[in-house]
Amino acid sequence: MTASSGKKVIVLDTSAFVAGFDPFSVSEIQYTVPMVEMEFLGKHVARMRFKTAIESGKLEIMEPDEAFIEKVKASASILGDFSFLSETDIRVLALALQLRTRGLNPLIATDDYSIQNVAKHLGIEFAPLATFGIRRLLRWIRYCPACRRKYPADYESKTCEVCGTKLKRKPAKQHKNKEETLNELHGKKCCLFSDSRKAKYGHIVESC
């Protein structure tokens, strides 16, 4: 059984629970990592939803192997997303990657653009919950907003070596044809929530 033909499962990051995703609204088995719970500080409803899903057996907690964590870190460094991912984010991606090697077809539910970008690079499906999500793979350029010096995506320091200003990032320019541009301008919203927030999650997940 290949990953593309395997059983679909949903991997949840912190933003899924914060955005109001209900684990009981879909039939698919759901997974997340232990560190997700640590990011619920002050978010009591999200924590309660998380606990209830675990106790009912709807949500499984799994820690990914170190080999998959390293693969995610390597991919994130190439793209320039490494500095923008938390340890929890990295483990969510690593878990999805590990599940795929077990013959499953993971879909990450997340509004985090860096998670989406690395997932796209790794060939893992994702679905945003309350945003449009990224439409293409982004390769970043880091730059100094003060002296305009540019740095490669995998540059490790967070400050400019010339003037010491905190670096920012922007997507590298890509040449797009007319059809791609129109698709980005007029593409439909793809997310786990409909605009009315009343559609069944399962239907929308499949459409994504």
N, C-alpha and C positions, 0 to 999 in steps of 0.2 A: 504494500500500500504506500503510495507516494504522498508527500505533503499536500499537493494540490487536490488529491482525491480523498484525503483523510477527513475524519470527523471534525466539524468546526467546533472550536472552543473559544471562549472569550477571556482575554487577559486584561485585568483592570488595574489602572494606576490610581493614584490619589484623586486626581481631578474627576474621575468617573463618579466617585462617591460624593465629592463636594458638589458636583453639578446636579446631583439628585438621581443618578442612575439607580434603578431598583433591580437588584439581582433576581427577584422573583418574577420579573416581567418577561423573561426570555427562557426558552427551554434548554439552551446550551449550557454545558458545564462551564463554570467560571473559575479562574485561577488568579491569584495575586501573590505578592511576596510579603514576608513578615514585617519588613520595614515600612510598609504603607501605613500601618496603624500608628506609627510614630509621628506621622505628618498630620494627624487629626487634631492637633492642639487647638482647643477652642471651638472645634466643629462637632458639637455633641450629636446632632442628627446624623451626620455622616458616620460617626463612630458607632452609633446604635445600629444603623443599617448594616454596617460591616460585621458587627458582632452577631446580629441576628442571622445573617446569611451563613456565617461559619457554623453556628450552633445547629442550624437546620440541615446542614450538609450541602447547601446550594453552592457554597464557595469553598474552594480548597486552597490551602496555604502551602506554598512550596518555595524552597530556597534553591536557586539555580546553581549548577556546578561552576567552579572557578574558570574552567576552560571557556564557557560561553560568556562569562563576564568579561574575560580578556578580549574575546572576539568583538564584543559590543564596544569596548573602549577603543579598540583599534579602528573600527569603522567611524566612531564619533570623532576621533582625532583627525582622520582624513577629511571629514566634512567640515570640521571646525565647530562641532557641537559639544565637544567634550566638556568644556568649561561651563556649559549651560545646562548640564544634566546633573541631577543629584545622584547620590548613591542608590537611592530608591528607584529612580528612573532607569539607571543602568541595569539594575537587577530585574525590573519589569521586562525590559527588552531581552535580557539574557534568558529569562524564563520562557518567553515566547519562542526564542530561537531553539531552546532545548526541547520544548514541546513539539516543534516541527520535526526535529530529528527522530522523534518517537512515532512519527507517522500521523500526527494530528495537524489540523489546519488552523493555527491560532489567528485571532483577530484582536488587536489591542484597542481598547476603548479609551481614548485620551484626547484632551484638548491641548496638550503640550506640543508646540511646534517642533521642538528639538527631538522629542520622542518620535513624532511622526516622520521627521526627516531621516533619522537613523533607521527606523523601521522600513522606510521605502528603499533605502540603500541596501538593506539586508534581505529585501524581497518579502517582507512580512506585511500582511494586510493590517490596516488600521481604520478606525471610524471615529470622527469627532463627535462630541455630544451636543455642544451648544455653539460651535463655531463652524466656519466653512472648512477649516483645515487647509493644509498645503496642497497645491495642485501639481507641483513638479518637485523633483529632487533639487535641493538647494545646496550649493557649495559656497561657503562664506569667504569673504575677505575681511581681515581685521585691519583697522586703520586708527590713526590718531586724529581726533577731531580738532586738535590744536595746530599741529604742524603738518597734518595730512599725510604723514608717512604711512606706507602700507606694509602689512605683514602677512605671511602665509597663514592658512587656516589652522595649522597645527602649532602655531607659535605659542609657547607655554606661558610666557609672562602676561600679566593683565595690564601692564603699563608700558608706555612708549619708552624705548631705550634712549631716545634723544632728549625728550622734554619731561618725561615722567607722568604725562597725562594718562588717565585711565582709557584704555582702548575700547572702541566700539566695533561693531561688525555690520556688514551689509552683504546681500547676495551678490555673487559674481555675475556680471552681465552675460546673458545667453541670447544668442540670435534665435528668434522664433519666427515661424512663418505666419501668415495672416490667419490661417485656420486655428492655430494654437492660441493666438492672441484673442480671437473671438471666443474661444472656449473658456479662457480665463475670465473674460469680461462678463459672459452670459451663462457660465456653467451653473448648474443647479446646486443648491445646498445639499450636502450629503452628511447626515449626522444620525445619531441614535435617538434624537428627539425631533419630532416634527415641530413646525412653528407653533402649533396649538398645544404641543406637549401631551397630546392625547392618543397619538398613534401607537400601535403595539410595537415594542422594540424589535421583536423577532422579524417582522416584515421589513423594517428599515435596515436592520443589520444585513439581511439578505440582499437588499437593493444596493448596498454599499459595496 
